[in-house]
Amino acid sequence: MEKVVRQIDHIRSILFERMTYLAEKVENGYRLTSSYVYKLMTGANQPFALFMANEKQKEKKE
């Protein structure tokens, strides 16, 4: 029984690592895509991520 529990824990840890890796890949892809679309729509040279960071800084100052 203990062996089965260890194997299940091992599988859970592997799944967690893989899902974390995939989530990071999806987030990076989303950032790139949103920056590209933002640039197409606005014609701005500044990436969307920098625009959002600047907006957050402005909000903090206010």
PDBQT receptor file of N, H, CA, C and O in Angstrom, charges set to zero:
ATOM      1  N   MET A   1       0.818  -1.197   0.000  1.00  0.00    +0.000 N 
ATOM      2  CA  MET A   1       0.000   0.000   0.000  1.00  0.00    +0.000 C 
ATOM      3  C   MET A   1       0.868   1.270   0.000  1.00  0.00    +0.000 C 
ATOM      4  O   MET A   1       0.567   2.236  -0.700  1.00  0.00    +0.000 OA
ATOM      5  N   GLU A   2       1.940   1.250   0.791  1.00  0.00    +0.000 N 
ATOM      6  H   GLU A   2       2.184   0.465   1.360  1.00  0.00    +0.000 HD
ATOM      7  CA  GLU A   2       2.825   2.407   0.856  1.00  0.00    +0.000 C 
ATOM      8  C   GLU A   2       3.481   2.676  -0.499  1.00  0.00    +0.000 C 
ATOM      9  O   GLU A   2       3.669   3.825  -0.898  1.00  0.00    +0.000 OA
ATOM     10  N   LYS A   3       3.819   1.604  -1.187  1.00  0.00    +0.000 N 
ATOM     11  H   LYS A   3       3.666   0.670  -0.862  1.00  0.00    +0.000 HD
ATOM     12  CA  LYS A   3       4.442   1.752  -2.501  1.00  0.00    +0.000 C 
ATOM     13  C   LYS A   3       3.486   2.452  -3.463  1.00  0.00    +0.000 C 
ATOM     14  O   LYS A   3       3.912   3.320  -4.225  1.00  0.00    +0.000 OA
ATOM     15  N   VAL A   4       2.229   2.099  -3.442  1.00  0.00    +0.000 N 
ATOM     16  H   VAL A   4       1.883   1.393  -2.823  1.00  0.00    +0.000 HD
ATOM     17  CA  VAL A   4       1.229   2.719  -4.306  1.00  0.00    +0.000 C 
ATOM     18  C   VAL A   4       1.080   4.199  -3.947  1.00  0.00    +0.000 C 
ATOM     19  O   VAL A   4       0.969   5.045  -4.834  1.00  0.00    +0.000 OA
ATOM     20  N   VAL A   5       1.077   4.504  -2.672  1.00  0.00    +0.000 N 
ATOM     21  H   VAL A   5       1.167   3.816  -1.951  1.00  0.00    +0.000 HD
ATOM     22  CA  VAL A   5       0.963   5.897  -2.224  1.00  0.00    +0.000 C 
ATOM     23  C   VAL A   5       2.172   6.700  -2.704  1.00  0.00    +0.000 C 
ATOM     24  O   VAL A   5       2.012   7.830  -3.166  1.00  0.00    +0.000 OA
ATOM     25  N   ARG A   6       3.358   6.145  -2.603  1.00  0.00    +0.000 N 
ATOM     26  H   ARG A   6       3.487   5.227  -2.227  1.00  0.00    +0.000 HD
ATOM     27  CA  ARG A   6       4.558   6.839  -3.085  1.00  0.00    +0.000 C 
ATOM     28  C   ARG A   6       4.514   7.065  -4.590  1.00  0.00    +0.000 C 
ATOM     29  O   ARG A   6       4.886   8.132  -5.077  1.00  0.00    +0.000 OA
ATOM     30  N   GLN A   7       4.055   6.052  -5.322  1.00  0.00    +0.000 N 
ATOM     31  H   GLN A   7       3.753   5.185  -4.925  1.00  0.00    +0.000 HD
ATOM     32  CA  GLN A   7       3.950   6.192  -6.773  1.00  0.00    +0.000 C 
ATOM     33  C   GLN A   7       2.942   7.278  -7.150  1.00  0.00    +0.000 C 
ATOM     34  O   GLN A   7       3.183   8.064  -8.066  1.00  0.00    +0.000 OA
ATOM     35  N   ILE A   8       1.825   7.317  -6.445  1.00  0.00    +0.000 N 
ATOM     36  H   ILE A   8       1.630   6.678  -5.701  1.00  0.00    +0.000 HD
ATOM     37  CA  ILE A   8       0.819   8.348  -6.714  1.00  0.00    +0.000 C 
ATOM     38  C   ILE A   8       1.380   9.725  -6.397  1.00  0.00    +0.000 C 
ATOM     39  O   ILE A   8       1.168  10.668  -7.158  1.00  0.00    +0.000 OA
ATOM     40  N   ASP A   9       2.087   9.852  -5.293  1.00  0.00    +0.000 N 
ATOM     41  H   ASP A   9       2.260   9.085  -4.674  1.00  0.00    +0.000 HD
ATOM     42  CA  ASP A   9       2.714  11.133  -4.952  1.00  0.00    +0.000 C 
ATOM     43  C   ASP A   9       3.727  11.549  -6.010  1.00  0.00    +0.000 C 
ATOM     44  O   ASP A   9       3.819  12.723  -6.368  1.00  0.00    +0.000 OA
ATOM     45  N   HIS A  10       4.475  10.587  -6.500  1.00  0.00    +0.000 N 
ATOM     46  H   HIS A  10       4.400   9.634  -6.210  1.00  0.00    +0.000 HD
ATOM     47  CA  HIS A  10       5.465  10.873  -7.545  1.00  0.00    +0.000 C 
ATOM     48  C   HIS A  10       4.769  11.361  -8.819  1.00  0.00    +0.000 C 
ATOM     49  O   HIS A  10       5.200  12.334  -9.439  1.00  0.00    +0.000 OA
ATOM     50  N   ILE A  11       3.701  10.680  -9.194  1.00  0.00    +0.000 N 
ATOM     51  H   ILE A  11       3.351   9.890  -8.690  1.00  0.00    +0.000 HD
ATOM     52  CA  ILE A  11       2.943  11.087 -10.382  1.00  0.00    +0.000 C 
ATOM     53  C   ILE A  11       2.360  12.478 -10.191  1.00  0.00    +0.000 C 
ATOM     54  O   ILE A  11       2.382  13.292 -11.114  1.00  0.00    +0.000 OA
ATOM     55  N   ARG A  12       1.839  12.758  -8.999  1.00  0.00    +0.000 N 
ATOM     56  H   ARG A  12       1.822  12.097  -8.249  1.00  0.00    +0.000 HD
ATOM     57  CA  ARG A  12       1.284  14.089  -8.711  1.00  0.00    +0.000 C 
ATOM     58  C   ARG A  12       2.355  15.168  -8.835  1.00  0.00    +0.000 C 
ATOM     59  O   ARG A  12       2.095  16.234  -9.393  1.00  0.00    +0.000 OA
ATOM     60  N   SER A  13       3.546  14.905  -8.325  1.00  0.00    +0.000 N 
ATOM     61  H   SER A  13       3.757  14.039  -7.872  1.00  0.00    +0.000 HD
ATOM     62  CA  SER A  13       4.608  15.909  -8.406  1.00  0.00    +0.000 C 
ATOM     63  C   SER A  13       5.033  16.143  -9.855  1.00  0.00    +0.000 C 
ATOM     64  O   SER A  13       5.291  17.279 -10.253  1.00  0.00    +0.000 OA
ATOM     65  N   ILE A  14       5.105  15.077 -10.637  1.00  0.00    +0.000 N 
ATOM     66  H   ILE A  14       4.895  14.154 -10.314  1.00  0.00    +0.000 HD
ATOM     67  CA  ILE A  14       5.459  15.214 -12.053  1.00  0.00    +0.000 C 
ATOM     68  C   ILE A  14       4.393  16.007 -12.789  1.00  0.00    +0.000 C 
ATOM     69  O   ILE A  14       4.714  16.895 -13.579  1.00  0.00    +0.000 OA
ATOM     70  N   LEU A  15       3.123  15.692 -12.536  1.00  0.00    +0.000 N 
ATOM     71  H   LEU A  15       2.863  14.971 -11.894  1.00  0.00    +0.000 HD
ATOM     72  CA  LEU A  15       2.027  16.423 -13.174  1.00  0.00    +0.000 C 
ATOM     73  C   LEU A  15       2.055  17.902 -12.801  1.00  0.00    +0.000 C 
ATOM     74  O   LEU A  15       1.832  18.765 -13.651  1.00  0.00    +0.000 OA
ATOM     75  N   PHE A  16       2.327  18.194 -11.536  1.00  0.00    +0.000 N 
ATOM     76  H   PHE A  16       2.508  17.493 -10.846  1.00  0.00    +0.000 HD
ATOM     77  CA  PHE A  16       2.403  19.583 -11.087  1.00  0.00    +0.000 C 
ATOM     78  C   PHE A  16       3.517  20.329 -11.817  1.00  0.00    +0.000 C 
ATOM     79  O   PHE A  16       3.316  21.453 -12.277  1.00  0.00    +0.000 OA
ATOM     80  N   GLU A  17       4.690  19.708 -11.922  1.00  0.00    +0.000 N 
ATOM     81  H   GLU A  17       4.853  18.795 -11.547  1.00  0.00    +0.000 HD
ATOM     82  CA  GLU A  17       5.810  20.331 -12.622  1.00  0.00    +0.000 C 
ATOM     83  C   GLU A  17       5.475  20.591 -14.088  1.00  0.00    +0.000 C 
ATOM     84  O   GLU A  17       5.760  21.670 -14.608  1.00  0.00    +0.000 OA
ATOM     85  N   ARG A  18       4.879  19.621 -14.745  1.00  0.00    +0.000 N 
ATOM     86  H   ARG A  18       4.647  18.745 -14.323  1.00  0.00    +0.000 HD
ATOM     87  CA  ARG A  18       4.530  19.752 -16.168  1.00  0.00    +0.000 C 
ATOM     88  C   ARG A  18       3.456  20.818 -16.370  1.00  0.00    +0.000 C 
ATOM     89  O   ARG A  18       3.529  21.600 -17.318  1.00  0.00    +0.000 OA
ATOM     90  N   MET A  19       2.474  20.853 -15.494  1.00  0.00    +0.000 N 
ATOM     91  H   MET A  19       2.415  20.217 -14.723  1.00  0.00    +0.000 HD
ATOM     92  CA  MET A  19       1.410  21.847 -15.627  1.00  0.00    +0.000 C 
ATOM     93  C   MET A  19       1.944  23.255 -15.388  1.00  0.00    +0.000 C 
ATOM     94  O   MET A  19       1.519  24.203 -16.046  1.00  0.00    +0.000 OA
ATOM     95  N   THR A  20       2.864  23.389 -14.457  1.00  0.00    +0.000 N 
ATOM     96  H   THR A  20       3.210  22.618 -13.922  1.00  0.00    +0.000 HD
ATOM     97  CA  THR A  20       3.476  24.683 -14.211  1.00  0.00    +0.000 C 
ATOM     98  C   THR A  20       4.260  25.138 -15.443  1.00  0.00    +0.000 C 
ATOM     99  O   THR A  20       4.186  26.300 -15.842  1.00  0.00    +0.000 OA
ATOM    100  N   TYR A  21       4.998  24.224 -16.028  1.00  0.00    +0.000 N 
ATOM    101  H   TYR A  21       5.058  23.280 -15.704  1.00  0.00    +0.000 HD
ATOM    102  CA  TYR A  21       5.761  24.526 -17.239  1.00  0.00    +0.000 C 
ATOM    103  C   TYR A  21       4.830  24.955 -18.370  1.00  0.00    +0.000 C 
ATOM    104  O   TYR A  21       5.083  25.950 -19.048  1.00  0.00    +0.000 OA
ATOM    105  N   LEU A  22       3.745  24.193 -18.568  1.00  0.00    +0.000 N 
ATOM    106  H   LEU A  22       3.539  23.385 -18.017  1.00  0.00    +0.000 HD
ATOM    107  CA  LEU A  22       2.797  24.521 -19.627  1.00  0.00    +0.000 C 
ATOM    108  C   LEU A  22       2.096  25.851 -19.362  1.00  0.00    +0.000 C 
ATOM    109  O   LEU A  22       1.859  26.619 -20.294  1.00  0.00    +0.000 OA
ATOM    110  N   ALA A  23       1.764  26.128 -18.115  1.00  0.00    +0.000 N 
ATOM    111  H   ALA A  23       1.956  25.503 -17.358  1.00  0.00    +0.000 HD
ATOM    112  CA  ALA A  23       1.118  27.399 -17.773  1.00  0.00    +0.000 C 
ATOM    113  C   ALA A  23       2.044  28.573 -18.097  1.00  0.00    +0.000 C 
ATOM    114  O   ALA A  23       1.590  29.596 -18.608  1.00  0.00    +0.000 OA
ATOM    115  N   GLU A  24       3.320  28.432 -17.806  1.00  0.00    +0.000 N 
ATOM    116  H   GLU A  24       3.688  27.600 -17.391  1.00  0.00    +0.000 HD
ATOM    117  CA  GLU A  24       4.288  29.482 -18.138  1.00  0.00    +0.000 C 
ATOM    118  C   GLU A  24       4.379  29.693 -19.645  1.00  0.00    +0.000 C 
ATOM    119  O   GLU A  24       4.448  30.828 -20.116  1.00  0.00    +0.000 OA
ATOM    120  N   LYS A  25       4.378  28.592 -20.399  1.00  0.00    +0.000 N 
ATOM    121  H   LYS A  25       4.322  27.670 -20.015  1.00  0.00    +0.000 HD
ATOM    122  CA  LYS A  25       4.426  28.688 -21.862  1.00  0.00    +0.000 C 
ATOM    123  C   LYS A  25       3.192  29.413 -22.391  1.00  0.00    +0.000 C 
ATOM    124  O   LYS A  25       3.306  30.264 -23.273  1.00  0.00    +0.000 OA
ATOM    125  N   VAL A  26       2.027  29.090 -21.867  1.00  0.00    +0.000 N 
ATOM    126  H   VAL A  26       1.934  28.399 -21.151  1.00  0.00    +0.000 HD
ATOM    127  CA  VAL A  26       0.789  29.728 -22.304  1.00  0.00    +0.000 C 
ATOM    128  C   VAL A  26       0.808  31.212 -21.959  1.00  0.00    +0.000 C 
ATOM    129  O   VAL A  26       0.413  32.043 -22.776  1.00  0.00    +0.000 OA
ATOM    130  N   GLU A  27       1.264  31.548 -20.756  1.00  0.00    +0.000 N 
ATOM    131  H   GLU A  27       1.585  30.872 -20.092  1.00  0.00    +0.000 HD
ATOM    132  CA  GLU A  27       1.345  32.953 -20.352  1.00  0.00    +0.000 C 
ATOM    133  C   GLU A  27       2.287  33.739 -21.258  1.00  0.00    +0.000 C 
ATOM    134  O   GLU A  27       1.971  34.856 -21.666  1.00  0.00    +0.000 OA
ATOM    135  N   ASN A  28       3.432  33.161 -21.569  1.00  0.00    +0.000 N 
ATOM    136  H   ASN A  28       3.689  32.253 -21.237  1.00  0.00    +0.000 HD
ATOM    137  CA  ASN A  28       4.383  33.840 -22.454  1.00  0.00    +0.000 C 
ATOM    138  C   ASN A  28       3.797  34.031 -23.847  1.00  0.00    +0.000 C 
ATOM    139  O   ASN A  28       3.961  35.087 -24.458  1.00  0.00    +0.000 OA
ATOM    140  N   GLY A  29       3.120  33.013 -24.338  1.00  0.00    +0.000 N 
ATOM    141  H   GLY A  29       2.987  32.156 -23.841  1.00  0.00    +0.000 HD
ATOM    142  CA  GLY A  29       2.472  33.121 -25.644  1.00  0.00    +0.000 C 
ATOM    143  C   GLY A  29       1.389  34.174 -25.646  1.00  0.00    +0.000 C 
ATOM    144  O   GLY A  29       1.243  34.919 -26.615  1.00  0.00    +0.000 OA
ATOM    145  N   TYR A  30       0.630  34.241 -24.572  1.00  0.00    +0.000 N 
ATOM    146  H   TYR A  30       0.748  33.635 -23.785  1.00  0.00    +0.000 HD
ATOM    147  CA  TYR A  30      -0.420  35.252 -24.453  1.00  0.00    +0.000 C 
ATOM    148  C   TYR A  30       0.184  36.650 -24.441  1.00  0.00    +0.000 C 
ATOM    149  O   TYR A  30      -0.329  37.555 -25.099  1.00  0.00    +0.000 OA
ATOM    150  N   ARG A  31       1.261  36.828 -23.702  1.00  0.00    +0.000 N 
ATOM    151  H   ARG A  31       1.677  36.093 -23.168  1.00  0.00    +0.000 HD
ATOM    152  CA  ARG A  31       1.912  38.152 -23.652  1.00  0.00    +0.000 C 
ATOM    153  C   ARG A  31       2.405  38.571 -25.032  1.00  0.00    +0.000 C 
ATOM    154  O   ARG A  31       2.207  39.712 -25.449  1.00  0.00    +0.000 OA
ATOM    155  N   LEU A  32       3.040  37.658 -25.729  1.00  0.00    +0.000 N 
ATOM    156  H   LEU A  32       3.201  36.731 -25.390  1.00  0.00    +0.000 HD
ATOM    157  CA  LEU A  32       3.536  37.980 -27.064  1.00  0.00    +0.000 C 
ATOM    158  C   LEU A  32       2.394  38.315 -28.017  1.00  0.00    +0.000 C 
ATOM    159  O   LEU A  32       2.468  39.285 -28.772  1.00  0.00    +0.000 OA
ATOM    160  N   THR A  33       1.349  37.514 -27.975  1.00  0.00    +0.000 N 
ATOM    161  H   THR A  33       1.289  36.726 -27.362  1.00  0.00    +0.000 HD
ATOM    162  CA  THR A  33       0.209  37.739 -28.858  1.00  0.00    +0.000 C 
ATOM    163  C   THR A  33      -0.492  39.043 -28.531  1.00  0.00    +0.000 C 
ATOM    164  O   THR A  33      -0.837  39.802 -29.437  1.00  0.00    +0.000 OA
ATOM    165  N   SER A  34      -0.708  39.315 -27.258  1.00  0.00    +0.000 N 
ATOM    166  H   SER A  34      -0.428  38.698 -26.522  1.00  0.00    +0.000 HD
ATOM    167  CA  SER A  34      -1.392  40.553 -26.885  1.00  0.00    +0.000 C 
ATOM    168  C   SER A  34      -0.544  41.768 -27.242  1.00  0.00    +0.000 C 
ATOM    169  O   SER A  34      -1.087  42.793 -27.654  1.00  0.00    +0.000 OA
ATOM    170  N   SER A  35       0.764  41.675 -27.092  1.00  0.00    +0.000 N 
ATOM    171  H   SER A  35       1.204  40.842 -26.757  1.00  0.00    +0.000 HD
ATOM    172  CA  SER A  35       1.639  42.782 -27.482  1.00  0.00    +0.000 C 
ATOM    173  C   SER A  35       1.573  43.013 -28.990  1.00  0.00    +0.000 C 
ATOM    174  O   SER A  35       1.528  44.156 -29.447  1.00  0.00    +0.000 OA
ATOM    175  N   TYR A  36       1.568  41.948 -29.743  1.00  0.00    +0.000 N 
ATOM    176  H   TYR A  36       1.604  41.021 -29.372  1.00  0.00    +0.000 HD
ATOM    177  CA  TYR A  36       1.500  42.055 -31.195  1.00  0.00    +0.000 C 
ATOM    178  C   TYR A  36       0.182  42.680 -31.640  1.00  0.00    +0.000 C 
ATOM    179  O   TYR A  36       0.170  43.575 -32.485  1.00  0.00    +0.000 OA
ATOM    180  N   VAL A  37      -0.917  42.212 -31.076  1.00  0.00    +0.000 N 
ATOM    181  H   VAL A  37      -0.907  41.485 -30.390  1.00  0.00    +0.000 HD
ATOM    182  CA  VAL A  37      -2.238  42.740 -31.436  1.00  0.00    +0.000 C 
ATOM    183  C   VAL A  37      -2.341  44.205 -31.020  1.00  0.00    +0.000 C 
ATOM    184  O   VAL A  37      -2.866  45.029 -31.769  1.00  0.00    +0.000 OA
ATOM    185  N   TYR A  38      -1.843  44.529 -29.833  1.00  0.00    +0.000 N 
ATOM    186  H   TYR A  38      -1.416  43.860 -29.225  1.00  0.00    +0.000 HD
ATOM    187  CA  TYR A  38      -1.866  45.916 -29.359  1.00  0.00    +0.000 C 
ATOM    188  C   TYR A  38      -1.084  46.817 -30.318  1.00  0.00    +0.000 C 
ATOM    189  O   TYR A  38      -1.523  47.915 -30.660  1.00  0.00    +0.000 OA
ATOM    190  N   LYS A  39       0.064  46.336 -30.737  1.00  0.00    +0.000 N 
ATOM    191  H   LYS A  39       0.421  45.444 -30.460  1.00  0.00    +0.000 HD
ATOM    192  CA  LYS A  39       0.894  47.117 -31.656  1.00  0.00    +0.000 C 
ATOM    193  C   LYS A  39       0.180  47.300 -32.996  1.00  0.00    +0.000 C 
ATOM    194  O   LYS A  39       0.239  48.382 -33.580  1.00  0.00    +0.000 OA
ATOM    195  N   LEU A  40      -0.484  46.273 -33.482  1.00  0.00    +0.000 N 
ATOM    196  H   LEU A  40      -0.532  45.394 -33.007  1.00  0.00    +0.000 HD
ATOM    197  CA  LEU A  40      -1.227  46.385 -34.736  1.00  0.00    +0.000 C 
ATOM    198  C   LEU A  40      -2.389  47.374 -34.629  1.00  0.00    +0.000 C 
ATOM    199  O   LEU A  40      -2.638  48.154 -35.549  1.00  0.00    +0.000 OA
ATOM    200  N   MET A  41      -3.086  47.335 -33.515  1.00  0.00    +0.000 N 
ATOM    201  H   MET A  41      -2.884  46.702 -32.767  1.00  0.00    +0.000 HD
ATOM    202  CA  MET A  41      -4.272  48.169 -33.355  1.00  0.00    +0.000 C 
ATOM    203  C   MET A  41      -3.927  49.631 -33.099  1.00  0.00    +0.000 C 
ATOM    204  O   MET A  41      -4.627  50.524 -33.575  1.00  0.00    +0.000 OA
ATOM    205  N   THR A  42      -2.863  49.882 -32.359  1.00  0.00    +0.000 N 
ATOM    206  H   THR A  42      -2.294  49.156 -31.972  1.00  0.00    +0.000 HD
ATOM    207  CA  THR A  42      -2.539  51.258 -31.988  1.00  0.00    +0.000 C 
ATOM    208  C   THR A  42      -1.416  51.845 -32.821  1.00  0.00    +0.000 C 
ATOM    209  O   THR A  42      -1.288  53.066 -32.910  1.00  0.00    +0.000 OA
ATOM    210  N   GLY A  43      -0.616  51.013 -33.423  1.00  0.00    +0.000 N 
ATOM    211  H   GLY A  43      -0.720  50.021 -33.350  1.00  0.00    +0.000 HD
ATOM    212  CA  GLY A  43       0.523  51.503 -34.181  1.00  0.00    +0.000 C 
ATOM    213  C   GLY A  43       1.654  51.980 -33.284  1.00  0.00    +0.000 C 
ATOM    214  O   GLY A  43       2.612  52.596 -33.752  1.00  0.00    +0.000 OA
ATOM    215  N   ALA A  44       1.538  51.691 -31.995  1.00  0.00    +0.000 N 
ATOM    216  H   ALA A  44       0.760  51.191 -31.615  1.00  0.00    +0.000 HD
ATOM    217  CA  ALA A  44       2.553  52.126 -31.040  1.00  0.00    +0.000 C 
ATOM    218  C   ALA A  44       3.771  51.209 -31.113  1.00  0.00    +0.000 C 
ATOM    219  O   ALA A  44       3.655  50.016 -31.394  1.00  0.00    +0.000 OA
ATOM    220  N   ASN A  45       4.924  51.785 -30.858  1.00  0.00    +0.000 N 
ATOM    221  H   ASN A  45       5.018  52.754 -30.629  1.00  0.00    +0.000 HD
ATOM    222  CA  ASN A  45       6.153  50.989 -30.812  1.00  0.00    +0.000 C 
ATOM    223  C   ASN A  45       6.360  50.358 -29.448  1.00  0.00    +0.000 C 
ATOM    224  O   ASN A  45       7.113  49.396 -29.301  1.00  0.00    +0.000 OA
ATOM    225  N   GLN A  46       5.679  50.914 -28.451  1.00  0.00    +0.000 N 
ATOM    226  H   GLN A  46       5.067  51.696 -28.571  1.00  0.00    +0.000 HD
ATOM    227  CA  GLN A  46       5.838  50.417 -27.096  1.00  0.00    +0.000 C 
ATOM    228  C   GLN A  46       5.021  49.133 -26.921  1.00  0.00    +0.000 C 
ATOM    229  O   GLN A  46       3.828  49.122 -27.224  1.00  0.00    +0.000 OA
ATOM    230  N   PRO A  47       5.633  48.071 -26.445  1.00  0.00    +0.000 N 
ATOM    231  CA  PRO A  47       4.889  46.827 -26.227  1.00  0.00    +0.000 C 
ATOM    232  C   PRO A  47       3.785  47.012 -25.188  1.00  0.00    +0.000 C 
ATOM    233  O   PRO A  47       3.861  47.892 -24.329  1.00  0.00    +0.000 OA
ATOM    234  N   PHE A  48       2.772  46.179 -25.281  1.00  0.00    +0.000 N 
ATOM    235  H   PHE A  48       2.710  45.465 -25.978  1.00  0.00    +0.000 HD
ATOM    236  CA  PHE A  48       1.624  46.260 -24.395  1.00  0.00    +0.000 C 
ATOM    237  C   PHE A  48       2.030  46.078 -22.935  1.00  0.00    +0.000 C 
ATOM    238  O   PHE A  48       1.481  46.739 -22.054  1.00  0.00    +0.000 OA
ATOM    239  N   ALA A  49       2.976  45.197 -22.675  1.00  0.00    +0.000 N 
ATOM    240  H   ALA A  49       3.422  44.660 -23.391  1.00  0.00    +0.000 HD
ATOM    241  CA  ALA A  49       3.408  44.944 -21.295  1.00  0.00    +0.000 C 
ATOM    242  C   ALA A  49       4.004  46.203 -20.681  1.00  0.00    +0.000 C 
ATOM    243  O   ALA A  49       3.738  46.513 -19.520  1.00  0.00    +0.000 OA
ATOM    244  N   LEU A  50       4.804  46.925 -21.446  1.00  0.00    +0.000 N 
ATOM    245  H   LEU A  50       5.021  46.673 -22.389  1.00  0.00    +0.000 HD
ATOM    246  CA  LEU A  50       5.369  48.177 -20.930  1.00  0.00    +0.000 C 
ATOM    247  C   LEU A  50       4.285  49.225 -20.733  1.00  0.00    +0.000 C 
ATOM    248  O   LEU A  50       4.327  49.988 -19.769  1.00  0.00    +0.000 OA
ATOM    249  N   PHE A  51       3.319  49.268 -21.638  1.00  0.00    +0.000 N 
ATOM    250  H   PHE A  51       3.285  48.648 -22.421  1.00  0.00    +0.000 HD
ATOM    251  CA  PHE A  51       2.209  50.200 -21.503  1.00  0.00    +0.000 C 
ATOM    252  C   PHE A  51       1.447  49.936 -20.207  1.00  0.00    +0.000 C 
ATOM    253  O   PHE A  51       1.124  50.869 -19.472  1.00  0.00    +0.000 OA
ATOM    254  N   MET A  52       1.161  48.668 -19.929  1.00  0.00    +0.000 N 
ATOM    255  H   MET A  52       1.424  47.910 -20.526  1.00  0.00    +0.000 HD
ATOM    256  CA  MET A  52       0.431  48.307 -18.715  1.00  0.00    +0.000 C 
ATOM    257  C   MET A  52       1.261  48.624 -17.471  1.00  0.00    +0.000 C 
ATOM    258  O   MET A  52       0.712  49.072 -16.464  1.00  0.00    +0.000 OA
ATOM    259  N   ALA A  53       2.552  48.400 -17.526  1.00  0.00    +0.000 N 
ATOM    260  H   ALA A  53       2.997  48.035 -18.344  1.00  0.00    +0.000 HD
ATOM    261  CA  ALA A  53       3.420  48.705 -16.385  1.00  0.00    +0.000 C 
ATOM    262  C   ALA A  53       3.413  50.204 -16.117  1.00  0.00    +0.000 C 
ATOM    263  O   ALA A  53       3.370  50.628 -14.963  1.00  0.00    +0.000 OA
ATOM    264  N   ASN A  54       3.456  51.006 -17.174  1.00  0.00    +0.000 N 
ATOM    265  H   ASN A  54       3.491  50.662 -18.112  1.00  0.00    +0.000 HD
ATOM    266  CA  ASN A  54       3.411  52.458 -17.012  1.00  0.00    +0.000 C 
ATOM    267  C   ASN A  54       2.077  52.905 -16.424  1.00  0.00    +0.000 C 
ATOM    268  O   ASN A  54       2.038  53.812 -15.592  1.00  0.00    +0.000 OA
ATOM    269  N   GLU A  55       0.996  52.281 -16.845  1.00  0.00    +0.000 N 
ATOM    270  H   GLU A  55       1.027  51.544 -17.520  1.00  0.00    +0.000 HD
ATOM    271  CA  GLU A  55      -0.332  52.613 -16.317  1.00  0.00    +0.000 C 
ATOM    272  C   GLU A  55      -0.404  52.306 -14.827  1.00  0.00    +0.000 C 
ATOM    273  O   GLU A  55      -0.965  53.088 -14.060  1.00  0.00    +0.000 OA
ATOM    274  N   LYS A  56       0.157  51.179 -14.412  1.00  0.00    +0.000 N 
ATOM    275  H   LYS A  56       0.614  50.544 -15.035  1.00  0.00    +0.000 HD
ATOM    276  CA  LYS A  56       0.142  50.815 -12.993  1.00  0.00    +0.000 C 
ATOM    277  C   LYS A  56       0.959  51.810 -12.176  1.00  0.00    +0.000 C 
ATOM    278  O   LYS A  56       0.573  52.169 -11.064  1.00  0.00    +0.000 OA
ATOM    279  N   GLN A  57       2.079  52.250 -12.722  1.00  0.00    +0.000 N 
ATOM    280  H   GLN A  57       2.393  51.958 -13.625  1.00  0.00    +0.000 HD
ATOM    281  CA  GLN A  57       2.901  53.239 -12.018  1.00  0.00    +0.000 C 
ATOM    282  C   GLN A  57       2.158  54.557 -11.876  1.00  0.00    +0.000 C 
ATOM    283  O   GLN A  57       2.242  55.201 -10.830  1.00  0.00    +0.000 OA
ATOM    284  N   LYS A  58       1.434  54.968 -12.906  1.00  0.00    +0.000 N 
ATOM    285  H   LYS A  58       1.365  54.445 -13.756  1.00  0.00    +0.000 HD
ATOM    286  CA  LYS A  58       0.646  56.196 -12.834  1.00  0.00    +0.000 C 
ATOM    287  C   LYS A  58      -0.439  56.096 -11.760  1.00  0.00    +0.000 C 
ATOM    288  O   LYS A  58      -0.694  57.055 -11.031  1.00  0.00    +0.000 OA
ATOM    289  N   GLU A  59      -1.073  54.928 -11.672  1.00  0.00    +0.000 N 
ATOM    290  H   GLU A  59      -0.867  54.149 -12.264  1.00  0.00    +0.000 HD
ATOM    291  CA  GLU A  59      -2.120  54.726 -10.674  1.00  0.00    +0.000 C 
ATOM    292  C   GLU A  59      -1.545  54.790  -9.275  1.00  0.00    +0.000 C 
ATOM    293  O   GLU A  59      -2.177  55.345  -8.375  1.00  0.00    +0.000 OA
ATOM    294  N   LYS A  60      -0.362  54.236  -9.072  1.00  0.00    +0.000 N 
ATOM    295  H   LYS A  60       0.151  53.785  -9.802  1.00  0.00    +0.000 HD
ATOM    296  CA  LYS A  60       0.258  54.260  -7.752  1.00  0.00    +0.000 C 
ATOM    297  C   LYS A  60       0.614  55.680  -7.326  1.00  0.00    +0.000 C 
ATOM    298  O   LYS A  60       0.498  56.033  -6.153  1.00  0.00    +0.000 OA
ATOM    299  N   LYS A  61       1.050  56.492  -8.291  1.00  0.00    +0.000 N 
ATOM    300  H   LYS A  61       1.145  56.205  -9.245  1.00  0.00    +0.000 HD
ATOM    301  CA  LYS A  61       1.412  57.865  -7.990  1.00  0.00    +0.000 C 
ATOM    302  C   LYS A  61       0.200  58.708  -7.584  1.00  0.00    +0.000 C 
ATOM    303  O   LYS A  61       0.308  59.616  -6.759  1.00  0.00    +0.000 OA
ATOM    304  N   GLU A  62      -0.946  58.394  -8.174  1.00  0.00    +0.000 N 
ATOM    305  H   GLU A  62      -1.033  57.657  -8.844  1.00  0.00    +0.000 HD
ATOM    306  CA  GLU A  62      -2.168  59.134  -7.864  1.00  0.00    +0.000 C 
ATOM    307  C   GLU A  62      -2.707  58.666  -6.564  1.00  0.00    +0.000 C 
ATOM    308  O   GLU A  62      -3.739  59.159  -6.110  1.00  0.00    +0.000 OA
TER     309      GLU A  62
